[in-house]
Amino acid sequence: MGPRDDWFRRTSWTDADQGEFERRLARARPLKRPQYLRIQSVHLVQTGDPALIQVAQSLIDQFLREYGDDVEIAFVHELRGQGHEALDEVLPALNCYRQAMAAERRRPNVQSNAWLRFGWLVIRRKLTSLYVEADNVLDEFAKLMPFPYERYRYHSIRAIVAAHRGYVSKAKEEAGLALAAAAAAHSGFRYRPALGLVNDAGEEMRGLLEILAAG
C-alpha cells in the first residue's frame, strides 16, 4: 500500500494525520467521500483504543450528517454500534444495531451483521427483557452463514433464548449445534482454512451450552 493509498486507513490520529485526511477528503470526488469516511472509521475502531474509537465516532457522525442516505448506511450504523460496544456502552450499541437493521429493511439488498451482533450482545449481557426481540431478529434477518463463528453465535443465541422460554428440547438441539460450530477446525474454505473459526468460545458461555446440550 503506497502513501497515496493509506491516508484513509490510519491507525493513529495525530494532528498531521487528521490534517492530511481532511485535506484529501475535501479534494476527493464527492461520490467517494462517504466510503473514505467509513473505511477510516473502520480502521480506528479496530485498534481497540478508546481515544481512537471516539475519533471514529466523530467521523461516523460526519458521515450520518452529510451522507445519511448513502447505500452503506447500514454498515455505518453497525460500525457505530461496534464502537459503542468496545467502549462498554451497551444500550447505545443496541440502538445502533437496531438502526442498521432499519436501514436494511429500506434496502434489503444491503446486509450487515447487525442482526447477529444484536443478539450476541443481548445474551452475553444477560438482557433477558430483550431475549424475545433477539429471537425475532434472527427470524427476520438470518441468512447464509459461511463462517463457524457466525453459526456459533446464531445457535448460541437460539439456545439461550429457548432455555429462558422453557423450550428444553429446542435449547438442547441449538446448544449442540453451537458447540459443533465452536469445535470446527476448518473454515470450509480451501485456501483459508482458519478463516472465521471460533478462537475463543468463552468459558462461561461454553459451560452453559454444555449444560443445555446435555439436556
PyMOL commands that place a pseudoatom at each C-alpha (Angstrom):
pseudoatom trace, name=CA, resn=MET, resi=1, chain=A, elem=C, hetatm=0, pos=[0.000, 0.000, 0.000]
pseudoatom trace, name=CA, resn=GLY, resi=2, chain=A, elem=C, hetatm=0, pos=[1.585, 3.262, -1.085]
pseudoatom trace, name=CA, resn=PRO, resi=3, chain=A, elem=C, hetatm=0, pos=[1.443, 6.609, 0.720]
pseudoatom trace, name=CA, resn=ARG, resi=4, chain=A, elem=C, hetatm=0, pos=[-1.302, 7.836, -1.636]
pseudoatom trace, name=CA, resn=ASP, resi=5, chain=A, elem=C, hetatm=0, pos=[-3.491, 4.911, -0.616]
pseudoatom trace, name=CA, resn=ASP, resi=6, chain=A, elem=C, hetatm=0, pos=[-3.196, 4.861, 3.175]
pseudoatom trace, name=CA, resn=TRP, resi=7, chain=A, elem=C, hetatm=0, pos=[-4.455, 8.319, 4.046]
pseudoatom trace, name=CA, resn=PHE, resi=8, chain=A, elem=C, hetatm=0, pos=[-7.921, 6.890, 4.830]
pseudoatom trace, name=CA, resn=ARG, resi=9, chain=A, elem=C, hetatm=0, pos=[-6.585, 3.771, 6.596]
pseudoatom trace, name=CA, resn=ARG, resi=10, chain=A, elem=C, hetatm=0, pos=[-4.803, 5.429, 9.524]
pseudoatom trace, name=CA, resn=THR, resi=11, chain=A, elem=C, hetatm=0, pos=[-4.386, 3.559, 12.798]
pseudoatom trace, name=CA, resn=SER, resi=12, chain=A, elem=C, hetatm=0, pos=[-3.198, 6.710, 14.544]
pseudoatom trace, name=CA, resn=TRP, resi=13, chain=A, elem=C, hetatm=0, pos=[-4.697, 10.171, 14.675]
pseudoatom trace, name=CA, resn=THR, resi=14, chain=A, elem=C, hetatm=0, pos=[-2.074, 12.833, 15.205]
pseudoatom trace, name=CA, resn=ASP, resi=15, chain=A, elem=C, hetatm=0, pos=[-2.688, 16.415, 14.159]
pseudoatom trace, name=CA, resn=ALA, resi=16, chain=A, elem=C, hetatm=0, pos=[-0.803, 15.606, 10.957]
pseudoatom trace, name=CA, resn=ASP, resi=17, chain=A, elem=C, hetatm=0, pos=[-2.958, 12.515, 10.336]
pseudoatom trace, name=CA, resn=GLN, resi=18, chain=A, elem=C, hetatm=0, pos=[-6.134, 14.494, 10.839]
pseudoatom trace, name=CA, resn=GLY, resi=19, chain=A, elem=C, hetatm=0, pos=[-4.956, 17.387, 8.702]
pseudoatom trace, name=CA, resn=GLU, resi=20, chain=A, elem=C, hetatm=0, pos=[-3.968, 15.160, 5.787]
pseudoatom trace, name=CA, resn=PHE, resi=21, chain=A, elem=C, hetatm=0, pos=[-7.215, 13.205, 5.992]
pseudoatom trace, name=CA, resn=GLU, resi=22, chain=A, elem=C, hetatm=0, pos=[-9.317, 16.354, 5.934]
pseudoatom trace, name=CA, resn=ARG, resi=23, chain=A, elem=C, hetatm=0, pos=[-7.353, 17.864, 3.037]
pseudoatom trace, name=CA, resn=ARG, resi=24, chain=A, elem=C, hetatm=0, pos=[-7.550, 14.718, 0.918]
pseudoatom trace, name=CA, resn=LEU, resi=25, chain=A, elem=C, hetatm=0, pos=[-11.201, 14.149, 1.770]
pseudoatom trace, name=CA, resn=ALA, resi=26, chain=A, elem=C, hetatm=0, pos=[-12.033, 17.681, 0.630]
pseudoatom trace, name=CA, resn=ARG, resi=27, chain=A, elem=C, hetatm=0, pos=[-10.234, 17.071, -2.689]
pseudoatom trace, name=CA, resn=ALA, resi=28, chain=A, elem=C, hetatm=0, pos=[-11.738, 13.613, -3.255]
pseudoatom trace, name=CA, resn=ARG, resi=29, chain=A, elem=C, hetatm=0, pos=[-14.542, 13.014, -5.696]
pseudoatom trace, name=CA, resn=PRO, resi=30, chain=A, elem=C, hetatm=0, pos=[-17.865, 13.626, -3.894]
pseudoatom trace, name=CA, resn=LEU, resi=31, chain=A, elem=C, hetatm=0, pos=[-19.127, 10.108, -4.613]
pseudoatom trace, name=CA, resn=LYS, resi=32, chain=A, elem=C, hetatm=0, pos=[-16.055, 8.593, -2.915]
pseudoatom trace, name=CA, resn=ARG, resi=33, chain=A, elem=C, hetatm=0, pos=[-16.110, 10.678, 0.256]
pseudoatom trace, name=CA, resn=PRO, resi=34, chain=A, elem=C, hetatm=0, pos=[-18.642, 8.525, 2.177]
pseudoatom trace, name=CA, resn=GLN, resi=35, chain=A, elem=C, hetatm=0, pos=[-16.537, 5.433, 1.504]
pseudoatom trace, name=CA, resn=TYR, resi=36, chain=A, elem=C, hetatm=0, pos=[-13.369, 7.131, 2.730]
pseudoatom trace, name=CA, resn=LEU, resi=37, chain=A, elem=C, hetatm=0, pos=[-15.087, 8.228, 5.942]
pseudoatom trace, name=CA, resn=ARG, resi=38, chain=A, elem=C, hetatm=0, pos=[-16.390, 4.720, 6.565]
pseudoatom trace, name=CA, resn=ILE, resi=39, chain=A, elem=C, hetatm=0, pos=[-13.081, 2.957, 5.834]
pseudoatom trace, name=CA, resn=GLN, resi=40, chain=A, elem=C, hetatm=0, pos=[-11.110, 5.324, 8.053]
pseudoatom trace, name=CA, resn=SER, resi=41, chain=A, elem=C, hetatm=0, pos=[-13.627, 4.778, 10.846]
pseudoatom trace, name=CA, resn=VAL, resi=42, chain=A, elem=C, hetatm=0, pos=[-13.299, 1.002, 10.489]
pseudoatom trace, name=CA, resn=HIS, resi=43, chain=A, elem=C, hetatm=0, pos=[-9.526, 1.152, 10.933]
pseudoatom trace, name=CA, resn=LEU, resi=44, chain=A, elem=C, hetatm=0, pos=[-9.784, 3.363, 14.008]
pseudoatom trace, name=CA, resn=VAL, resi=45, chain=A, elem=C, hetatm=0, pos=[-12.436, 1.200, 15.675]
pseudoatom trace, name=CA, resn=GLN, resi=46, chain=A, elem=C, hetatm=0, pos=[-10.371, -1.915, 15.011]
pseudoatom trace, name=CA, resn=THR, resi=47, chain=A, elem=C, hetatm=0, pos=[-7.454, -0.519, 17.023]
pseudoatom trace, name=CA, resn=GLY, resi=48, chain=A, elem=C, hetatm=0, pos=[-9.482, -1.021, 20.208]
pseudoatom trace, name=CA, resn=ASP, resi=49, chain=A, elem=C, hetatm=0, pos=[-8.021, 2.230, 21.553]
pseudoatom trace, name=CA, resn=PRO, resi=50, chain=A, elem=C, hetatm=0, pos=[-10.799, 4.185, 23.311]
pseudoatom trace, name=CA, resn=ALA, resi=51, chain=A, elem=C, hetatm=0, pos=[-9.433, 7.551, 22.177]
pseudoatom trace, name=CA, resn=LEU, resi=52, chain=A, elem=C, hetatm=0, pos=[-9.261, 6.422, 18.548]
pseudoatom trace, name=CA, resn=ILE, resi=53, chain=A, elem=C, hetatm=0, pos=[-12.717, 4.873, 18.776]
pseudoatom trace, name=CA, resn=GLN, resi=54, chain=A, elem=C, hetatm=0, pos=[-14.027, 8.265, 19.855]
pseudoatom trace, name=CA, resn=VAL, resi=55, chain=A, elem=C, hetatm=0, pos=[-12.386, 9.803, 16.790]
pseudoatom trace, name=CA, resn=ALA, resi=56, chain=A, elem=C, hetatm=0, pos=[-14.066, 7.140, 14.662]
pseudoatom trace, name=CA, resn=GLN, resi=57, chain=A, elem=C, hetatm=0, pos=[-17.416, 8.001, 16.227]
pseudoatom trace, name=CA, resn=SER, resi=58, chain=A, elem=C, hetatm=0, pos=[-16.942, 11.642, 15.270]
pseudoatom trace, name=CA, resn=LEU, resi=59, chain=A, elem=C, hetatm=0, pos=[-16.171, 10.623, 11.670]
pseudoatom trace, name=CA, resn=ILE, resi=60, chain=A, elem=C, hetatm=0, pos=[-19.271, 8.438, 11.679]
pseudoatom trace, name=CA, resn=ASP, resi=61, chain=A, elem=C, hetatm=0, pos=[-21.299, 11.390, 12.945]
pseudoatom trace, name=CA, resn=GLN, resi=62, chain=A, elem=C, hetatm=0, pos=[-19.971, 13.375, 9.976]
pseudoatom trace, name=CA, resn=PHE, resi=63, chain=A, elem=C, hetatm=0, pos=[-20.986, 10.543, 7.635]
pseudoatom trace, name=CA, resn=LEU, resi=64, chain=A, elem=C, hetatm=0, pos=[-24.501, 10.458, 9.072]
pseudoatom trace, name=CA, resn=ARG, resi=65, chain=A, elem=C, hetatm=0, pos=[-24.884, 14.244, 8.839]
pseudoatom trace, name=CA, resn=GLU, resi=66, chain=A, elem=C, hetatm=0, pos=[-23.631, 14.533, 5.280]
pseudoatom trace, name=CA, resn=TYR, resi=67, chain=A, elem=C, hetatm=0, pos=[-24.464, 11.174, 3.686]
pseudoatom trace, name=CA, resn=GLY, resi=68, chain=A, elem=C, hetatm=0, pos=[-27.440, 9.860, 5.638]
pseudoatom trace, name=CA, resn=ASP, resi=69, chain=A, elem=C, hetatm=0, pos=[-28.986, 8.293, 2.540]
pseudoatom trace, name=CA, resn=ASP, resi=70, chain=A, elem=C, hetatm=0, pos=[-25.821, 6.580, 1.312]
pseudoatom trace, name=CA, resn=VAL, resi=71, chain=A, elem=C, hetatm=0, pos=[-26.084, 2.943, 0.248]
pseudoatom trace, name=CA, resn=GLU, resi=72, chain=A, elem=C, hetatm=0, pos=[-23.618, 1.959, 3.022]
pseudoatom trace, name=CA, resn=ILE, resi=73, chain=A, elem=C, hetatm=0, pos=[-25.667, 3.499, 5.836]
pseudoatom trace, name=CA, resn=ALA, resi=74, chain=A, elem=C, hetatm=0, pos=[-26.482, 0.112, 7.402]
pseudoatom trace, name=CA, resn=PHE, resi=75, chain=A, elem=C, hetatm=0, pos=[-22.789, -0.745, 7.670]
pseudoatom trace, name=CA, resn=VAL, resi=76, chain=A, elem=C, hetatm=0, pos=[-22.061, 2.647, 9.225]
pseudoatom trace, name=CA, resn=HIS, resi=77, chain=A, elem=C, hetatm=0, pos=[-24.737, 2.201, 11.907]
pseudoatom trace, name=CA, resn=GLU, resi=78, chain=A, elem=C, hetatm=0, pos=[-23.331, -1.273, 12.591]
pseudoatom trace, name=CA, resn=LEU, resi=79, chain=A, elem=C, hetatm=0, pos=[-19.817, 0.163, 12.884]
pseudoatom trace, name=CA, resn=ARG, resi=80, chain=A, elem=C, hetatm=0, pos=[-21.036, 2.841, 15.251]
pseudoatom trace, name=CA, resn=GLY, resi=81, chain=A, elem=C, hetatm=0, pos=[-22.568, 0.099, 17.365]
pseudoatom trace, name=CA, resn=GLN, resi=82, chain=A, elem=C, hetatm=0, pos=[-19.266, -1.766, 17.409]
pseudoatom trace, name=CA, resn=GLY, resi=83, chain=A, elem=C, hetatm=0, pos=[-17.582, 1.378, 18.663]
pseudoatom trace, name=CA, resn=HIS, resi=84, chain=A, elem=C, hetatm=0, pos=[-20.120, 1.817, 21.451]
pseudoatom trace, name=CA, resn=GLU, resi=85, chain=A, elem=C, hetatm=0, pos=[-19.786, -1.854, 22.346]
pseudoatom trace, name=CA, resn=ALA, resi=86, chain=A, elem=C, hetatm=0, pos=[-15.985, -1.576, 22.550]
pseudoatom trace, name=CA, resn=LEU, resi=87, chain=A, elem=C, hetatm=0, pos=[-16.453, 1.364, 24.924]
pseudoatom trace, name=CA, resn=ASP, resi=88, chain=A, elem=C, hetatm=0, pos=[-18.872, -0.723, 27.041]
pseudoatom trace, name=CA, resn=GLU, resi=89, chain=A, elem=C, hetatm=0, pos=[-21.797, 1.476, 26.048]
pseudoatom trace, name=CA, resn=VAL, resi=90, chain=A, elem=C, hetatm=0, pos=[-24.340, -1.305, 25.744]
pseudoatom trace, name=CA, resn=LEU, resi=91, chain=A, elem=C, hetatm=0, pos=[-27.648, 0.473, 25.177]
pseudoatom trace, name=CA, resn=PRO, resi=92, chain=A, elem=C, hetatm=0, pos=[-26.252, 2.870, 22.537]
pseudoatom trace, name=CA, resn=ALA, resi=93, chain=A, elem=C, hetatm=0, pos=[-24.688, -0.140, 20.801]
pseudoatom trace, name=CA, resn=LEU, resi=94, chain=A, elem=C, hetatm=0, pos=[-28.006, -1.981, 20.705]
pseudoatom trace, name=CA, resn=ASN, resi=95, chain=A, elem=C, hetatm=0, pos=[-29.762, 1.090, 19.340]
pseudoatom trace, name=CA, resn=CYS, resi=96, chain=A, elem=C, hetatm=0, pos=[-27.169, 1.424, 16.580]
pseudoatom trace, name=CA, resn=TYR, resi=97, chain=A, elem=C, hetatm=0, pos=[-27.710, -2.194, 15.606]
pseudoatom trace, name=CA, resn=ARG, resi=98, chain=A, elem=C, hetatm=0, pos=[-31.439, -1.511, 15.501]
pseudoatom trace, name=CA, resn=GLN, resi=99, chain=A, elem=C, hetatm=0, pos=[-30.774, 1.466, 13.229]
pseudoatom trace, name=CA, resn=ALA, resi=100, chain=A, elem=C, hetatm=0, pos=[-28.661, -0.717, 10.961]
pseudoatom trace, name=CA, resn=MET, resi=101, chain=A, elem=C, hetatm=0, pos=[-31.470, -3.243, 10.690]
pseudoatom trace, name=CA, resn=ALA, resi=102, chain=A, elem=C, hetatm=0, pos=[-33.990, -0.482, 9.989]
pseudoatom trace, name=CA, resn=ALA, resi=103, chain=A, elem=C, hetatm=0, pos=[-31.740, 0.689, 7.144]
pseudoatom trace, name=CA, resn=GLU, resi=104, chain=A, elem=C, hetatm=0, pos=[-31.655, -2.864, 5.790]
pseudoatom trace, name=CA, resn=ARG, resi=105, chain=A, elem=C, hetatm=0, pos=[-35.441, -3.002, 5.777]
pseudoatom trace, name=CA, resn=ARG, resi=106, chain=A, elem=C, hetatm=0, pos=[-35.368, 0.027, 3.490]
pseudoatom trace, name=CA, resn=ARG, resi=107, chain=A, elem=C, hetatm=0, pos=[-32.618, -1.522, 1.342]
pseudoatom trace, name=CA, resn=PRO, resi=108, chain=A, elem=C, hetatm=0, pos=[-32.933, -5.324, 1.612]
pseudoatom trace, name=CA, resn=ASN, resi=109, chain=A, elem=C, hetatm=0, pos=[-30.073, -5.878, -0.840]
pseudoatom trace, name=CA, resn=VAL, resi=110, chain=A, elem=C, hetatm=0, pos=[-27.610, -4.353, 1.663]
pseudoatom trace, name=CA, resn=GLN, resi=111, chain=A, elem=C, hetatm=0, pos=[-26.944, -6.753, 4.536]
pseudoatom trace, name=CA, resn=SER, resi=112, chain=A, elem=C, hetatm=0, pos=[-24.784, -6.055, 7.578]
pseudoatom trace, name=CA, resn=ASN, resi=113, chain=A, elem=C, hetatm=0, pos=[-24.134, -8.327, 10.554]
pseudoatom trace, name=CA, resn=ALA, resi=114, chain=A, elem=C, hetatm=0, pos=[-26.017, -6.074, 12.958]
pseudoatom trace, name=CA, resn=TRP, resi=115, chain=A, elem=C, hetatm=0, pos=[-28.709, -8.732, 13.407]
pseudoatom trace, name=CA, resn=LEU, resi=116, chain=A, elem=C, hetatm=0, pos=[-26.161, -11.183, 14.798]
pseudoatom trace, name=CA, resn=ARG, resi=117, chain=A, elem=C, hetatm=0, pos=[-24.262, -8.602, 16.847]
pseudoatom trace, name=CA, resn=PHE, resi=118, chain=A, elem=C, hetatm=0, pos=[-27.535, -7.511, 18.466]
pseudoatom trace, name=CA, resn=GLY, resi=119, chain=A, elem=C, hetatm=0, pos=[-28.470, -10.961, 19.742]
pseudoatom trace, name=CA, resn=TRP, resi=120, chain=A, elem=C, hetatm=0, pos=[-24.927, -11.832, 20.759]
pseudoatom trace, name=CA, resn=LEU, resi=121, chain=A, elem=C, hetatm=0, pos=[-24.646, -8.698, 22.883]
pseudoatom trace, name=CA, resn=VAL, resi=122, chain=A, elem=C, hetatm=0, pos=[-28.066, -9.361, 24.427]
pseudoatom trace, name=CA, resn=ILE, resi=123, chain=A, elem=C, hetatm=0, pos=[-27.218, -12.870, 25.602]
pseudoatom trace, name=CA, resn=ARG, resi=124, chain=A, elem=C, hetatm=0, pos=[-23.687, -12.032, 26.752]
pseudoatom trace, name=CA, resn=ARG, resi=125, chain=A, elem=C, hetatm=0, pos=[-25.052, -9.237, 28.922]
pseudoatom trace, name=CA, resn=LYS, resi=126, chain=A, elem=C, hetatm=0, pos=[-27.989, -11.415, 30.029]
pseudoatom trace, name=CA, resn=LEU, resi=127, chain=A, elem=C, hetatm=0, pos=[-30.518, -8.759, 28.979]
pseudoatom trace, name=CA, resn=THR, resi=128, chain=A, elem=C, hetatm=0, pos=[-33.435, -11.120, 29.428]
pseudoatom trace, name=CA, resn=SER, resi=129, chain=A, elem=C, hetatm=0, pos=[-36.041, -8.458, 28.682]
pseudoatom trace, name=CA, resn=LEU, resi=130, chain=A, elem=C, hetatm=0, pos=[-34.661, -8.359, 25.119]
pseudoatom trace, name=CA, resn=TYR, resi=131, chain=A, elem=C, hetatm=0, pos=[-34.480, -12.121, 24.505]
pseudoatom trace, name=CA, resn=VAL, resi=132, chain=A, elem=C, hetatm=0, pos=[-37.717, -12.253, 22.516]
pseudoatom trace, name=CA, resn=GLU, resi=133, chain=A, elem=C, hetatm=0, pos=[-36.592, -9.295, 20.396]
pseudoatom trace, name=CA, resn=ALA, resi=134, chain=A, elem=C, hetatm=0, pos=[-33.252, -11.007, 19.743]
pseudoatom trace, name=CA, resn=ASP, resi=135, chain=A, elem=C, hetatm=0, pos=[-35.043, -14.179, 18.700]
pseudoatom trace, name=CA, resn=ASN, resi=136, chain=A, elem=C, hetatm=0, pos=[-37.359, -12.246, 16.380]
pseudoatom trace, name=CA, resn=VAL, resi=137, chain=A, elem=C, hetatm=0, pos=[-34.377, -10.501, 14.826]
pseudoatom trace, name=CA, resn=LEU, resi=138, chain=A, elem=C, hetatm=0, pos=[-32.879, -13.886, 13.960]
pseudoatom trace, name=CA, resn=ASP, resi=139, chain=A, elem=C, hetatm=0, pos=[-36.161, -14.948, 12.368]
pseudoatom trace, name=CA, resn=GLU, resi=140, chain=A, elem=C, hetatm=0, pos=[-36.228, -11.803, 10.259]
pseudoatom trace, name=CA, resn=PHE, resi=141, chain=A, elem=C, hetatm=0, pos=[-32.588, -11.386, 9.229]
pseudoatom trace, name=CA, resn=ALA, resi=142, chain=A, elem=C, hetatm=0, pos=[-30.861, -14.777, 9.397]
pseudoatom trace, name=CA, resn=LYS, resi=143, chain=A, elem=C, hetatm=0, pos=[-29.068, -15.587, 6.168]
pseudoatom trace, name=CA, resn=LEU, resi=144, chain=A, elem=C, hetatm=0, pos=[-26.374, -17.890, 4.865]
pseudoatom trace, name=CA, resn=MET, resi=145, chain=A, elem=C, hetatm=0, pos=[-23.642, -18.186, 7.499]
pseudoatom trace, name=CA, resn=PRO, resi=146, chain=A, elem=C, hetatm=0, pos=[-20.437, -19.476, 5.887]
pseudoatom trace, name=CA, resn=PHE, resi=147, chain=A, elem=C, hetatm=0, pos=[-18.201, -18.997, 8.928]
pseudoatom trace, name=CA, resn=PRO, resi=148, chain=A, elem=C, hetatm=0, pos=[-18.149, -21.191, 12.050]
pseudoatom trace, name=CA, resn=TYR, resi=149, chain=A, elem=C, hetatm=0, pos=[-18.132, -18.176, 14.363]
pseudoatom trace, name=CA, resn=GLU, resi=150, chain=A, elem=C, hetatm=0, pos=[-21.381, -16.962, 12.799]
pseudoatom trace, name=CA, resn=ARG, resi=151, chain=A, elem=C, hetatm=0, pos=[-23.042, -20.321, 13.279]
pseudoatom trace, name=CA, resn=TYR, resi=152, chain=A, elem=C, hetatm=0, pos=[-21.697, -20.498, 16.834]
pseudoatom trace, name=CA, resn=ARG, resi=153, chain=A, elem=C, hetatm=0, pos=[-23.234, -17.153, 17.727]
pseudoatom trace, name=CA, resn=TYR, resi=154, chain=A, elem=C, hetatm=0, pos=[-26.504, -17.864, 15.949]
pseudoatom trace, name=CA, resn=HIS, resi=155, chain=A, elem=C, hetatm=0, pos=[-27.107, -21.218, 17.634]
pseudoatom trace, name=CA, resn=SER, resi=156, chain=A, elem=C, hetatm=0, pos=[-25.892, -19.897, 21.000]
pseudoatom trace, name=CA, resn=ILE, resi=157, chain=A, elem=C, hetatm=0, pos=[-28.483, -17.127, 20.868]
pseudoatom trace, name=CA, resn=ARG, resi=158, chain=A, elem=C, hetatm=0, pos=[-31.180, -19.593, 19.905]
pseudoatom trace, name=CA, resn=ALA, resi=159, chain=A, elem=C, hetatm=0, pos=[-30.168, -21.971, 22.697]
pseudoatom trace, name=CA, resn=ILE, resi=160, chain=A, elem=C, hetatm=0, pos=[-30.063, -19.331, 25.438]
pseudoatom trace, name=CA, resn=VAL, resi=161, chain=A, elem=C, hetatm=0, pos=[-33.378, -17.799, 24.417]
pseudoatom trace, name=CA, resn=ALA, resi=162, chain=A, elem=C, hetatm=0, pos=[-35.060, -21.207, 24.105]
pseudoatom trace, name=CA, resn=ALA, resi=163, chain=A, elem=C, hetatm=0, pos=[-33.847, -22.219, 27.559]
pseudoatom trace, name=CA, resn=HIS, resi=164, chain=A, elem=C, hetatm=0, pos=[-35.085, -18.956, 29.048]
pseudoatom trace, name=CA, resn=ARG, resi=165, chain=A, elem=C, hetatm=0, pos=[-38.505, -19.544, 27.500]
pseudoatom trace, name=CA, resn=GLY, resi=166, chain=A, elem=C, hetatm=0, pos=[-38.650, -23.113, 28.779]
pseudoatom trace, name=CA, resn=TYR, resi=167, chain=A, elem=C, hetatm=0, pos=[-38.198, -24.894, 25.465]
pseudoatom trace, name=CA, resn=VAL, resi=168, chain=A, elem=C, hetatm=0, pos=[-35.862, -27.609, 26.760]
pseudoatom trace, name=CA, resn=SER, resi=169, chain=A, elem=C, hetatm=0, pos=[-35.584, -29.798, 23.654]
pseudoatom trace, name=CA, resn=LYS, resi=170, chain=A, elem=C, hetatm=0, pos=[-35.035, -26.762, 21.408]
pseudoatom trace, name=CA, resn=ALA, resi=171, chain=A, elem=C, hetatm=0, pos=[-32.347, -25.437, 23.743]
pseudoatom trace, name=CA, resn=LYS, resi=172, chain=A, elem=C, hetatm=0, pos=[-30.623, -28.824, 23.716]
pseudoatom trace, name=CA, resn=GLU, resi=173, chain=A, elem=C, hetatm=0, pos=[-30.638, -29.027, 19.923]
pseudoatom trace, name=CA, resn=GLU, resi=174, chain=A, elem=C, hetatm=0, pos=[-29.374, -25.476, 19.419]
pseudoatom trace, name=CA, resn=ALA, resi=175, chain=A, elem=C, hetatm=0, pos=[-26.672, -25.816, 22.086]
pseudoatom trace, name=CA, resn=GLY, resi=176, chain=A, elem=C, hetatm=0, pos=[-25.365, -28.943, 20.369]
pseudoatom trace, name=CA, resn=LEU, resi=177, chain=A, elem=C, hetatm=0, pos=[-25.164, -27.077, 17.055]
pseudoatom trace, name=CA, resn=ALA, resi=178, chain=A, elem=C, hetatm=0, pos=[-23.367, -24.169, 18.732]
pseudoatom trace, name=CA, resn=LEU, resi=179, chain=A, elem=C, hetatm=0, pos=[-20.788, -26.477, 20.306]
pseudoatom trace, name=CA, resn=ALA, resi=180, chain=A, elem=C, hetatm=0, pos=[-20.248, -28.217, 16.973]
pseudoatom trace, name=CA, resn=ALA, resi=181, chain=A, elem=C, hetatm=0, pos=[-19.558, -24.863, 15.329]
pseudoatom trace, name=CA, resn=ALA, resi=182, chain=A, elem=C, hetatm=0, pos=[-17.147, -23.945, 18.126]
pseudoatom trace, name=CA, resn=ALA, resi=183, chain=A, elem=C, hetatm=0, pos=[-15.271, -27.208, 17.615]
pseudoatom trace, name=CA, resn=ALA, resi=184, chain=A, elem=C, hetatm=0, pos=[-14.834, -26.713, 13.845]
pseudoatom trace, name=CA, resn=ALA, resi=185, chain=A, elem=C, hetatm=0, pos=[-11.159, -26.927, 12.895]
pseudoatom trace, name=CA, resn=HIS, resi=186, chain=A, elem=C, hetatm=0, pos=[-11.544, -25.927, 9.243]
pseudoatom trace, name=CA, resn=SER, resi=187, chain=A, elem=C, hetatm=0, pos=[-13.418, -22.984, 7.788]
pseudoatom trace, name=CA, resn=GLY, resi=188, chain=A, elem=C, hetatm=0, pos=[-14.543, -24.906, 4.733]
pseudoatom trace, name=CA, resn=PHE, resi=189, chain=A, elem=C, hetatm=0, pos=[-12.552, -22.551, 2.512]
pseudoatom trace, name=CA, resn=ARG, resi=190, chain=A, elem=C, hetatm=0, pos=[-9.793, -24.457, 0.749]
pseudoatom trace, name=CA, resn=TYR, resi=191, chain=A, elem=C, hetatm=0, pos=[-7.177, -21.721, 0.753]
pseudoatom trace, name=CA, resn=ARG, resi=192, chain=A, elem=C, hetatm=0, pos=[-8.067, -20.084, 4.070]
pseudoatom trace, name=CA, resn=PRO, resi=193, chain=A, elem=C, hetatm=0, pos=[-8.747, -22.972, 6.450]
pseudoatom trace, name=CA, resn=ALA, resi=194, chain=A, elem=C, hetatm=0, pos=[-8.554, -20.834, 9.599]
pseudoatom trace, name=CA, resn=LEU, resi=195, chain=A, elem=C, hetatm=0, pos=[-10.865, -18.082, 8.374]
pseudoatom trace, name=CA, resn=GLY, resi=196, chain=A, elem=C, hetatm=0, pos=[-13.828, -17.434, 10.658]
pseudoatom trace, name=CA, resn=LEU, resi=197, chain=A, elem=C, hetatm=0, pos=[-13.062, -20.141, 13.225]
pseudoatom trace, name=CA, resn=VAL, resi=198, chain=A, elem=C, hetatm=0, pos=[-14.204, -19.762, 16.834]
pseudoatom trace, name=CA, resn=ASN, resi=199, chain=A, elem=C, hetatm=0, pos=[-10.950, -18.863, 18.566]
pseudoatom trace, name=CA, resn=ASP, resi=200, chain=A, elem=C, hetatm=0, pos=[-12.484, -18.089, 21.944]
pseudoatom trace, name=CA, resn=ALA, resi=201, chain=A, elem=C, hetatm=0, pos=[-15.881, -19.529, 22.752]
pseudoatom trace, name=CA, resn=GLY, resi=202, chain=A, elem=C, hetatm=0, pos=[-15.788, -18.035, 26.243]
pseudoatom trace, name=CA, resn=GLU, resi=203, chain=A, elem=C, hetatm=0, pos=[-15.548, -20.303, 29.279]
pseudoatom trace, name=CA, resn=GLU, resi=204, chain=A, elem=C, hetatm=0, pos=[-18.859, -19.217, 30.805]
pseudoatom trace, name=CA, resn=MET, resi=205, chain=A, elem=C, hetatm=0, pos=[-20.771, -19.476, 27.529]
pseudoatom trace, name=CA, resn=ARG, resi=206, chain=A, elem=C, hetatm=0, pos=[-19.275, -22.854, 26.667]
pseudoatom trace, name=CA, resn=GLY, resi=207, chain=A, elem=C, hetatm=0, pos=[-20.128, -24.185, 30.118]
pseudoatom trace, name=CA, resn=LEU, resi=208, chain=A, elem=C, hetatm=0, pos=[-23.716, -23.045, 29.797]
pseudoatom trace, name=CA, resn=LEU, resi=209, chain=A, elem=C, hetatm=0, pos=[-24.039, -24.557, 26.311]
pseudoatom trace, name=CA, resn=GLU, resi=210, chain=A, elem=C, hetatm=0, pos=[-22.645, -27.868, 27.543]
pseudoatom trace, name=CA, resn=ILE, resi=211, chain=A, elem=C, hetatm=0, pos=[-25.260, -27.962, 30.299]
pseudoatom trace, name=CA, resn=LEU, resi=212, chain=A, elem=C, hetatm=0, pos=[-28.039, -27.214, 27.816]
pseudoatom trace, name=CA, resn=ALA, resi=213, chain=A, elem=C, hetatm=0, pos=[-26.743, -29.738, 25.297]
pseudoatom trace, name=CA, resn=ALA, resi=214, chain=A, elem=C, hetatm=0, pos=[-26.766, -32.421, 27.989]
pseudoatom trace, name=CA, resn=GLY, resi=215, chain=A, elem=C, hetatm=0, pos=[-30.460, -31.796, 28.481]
for i in range(1, 215): cmd.bond("trace and resi %d" % i, "trace and resi %d" % (i + 1))
show_as sticks, trace
zoom trace
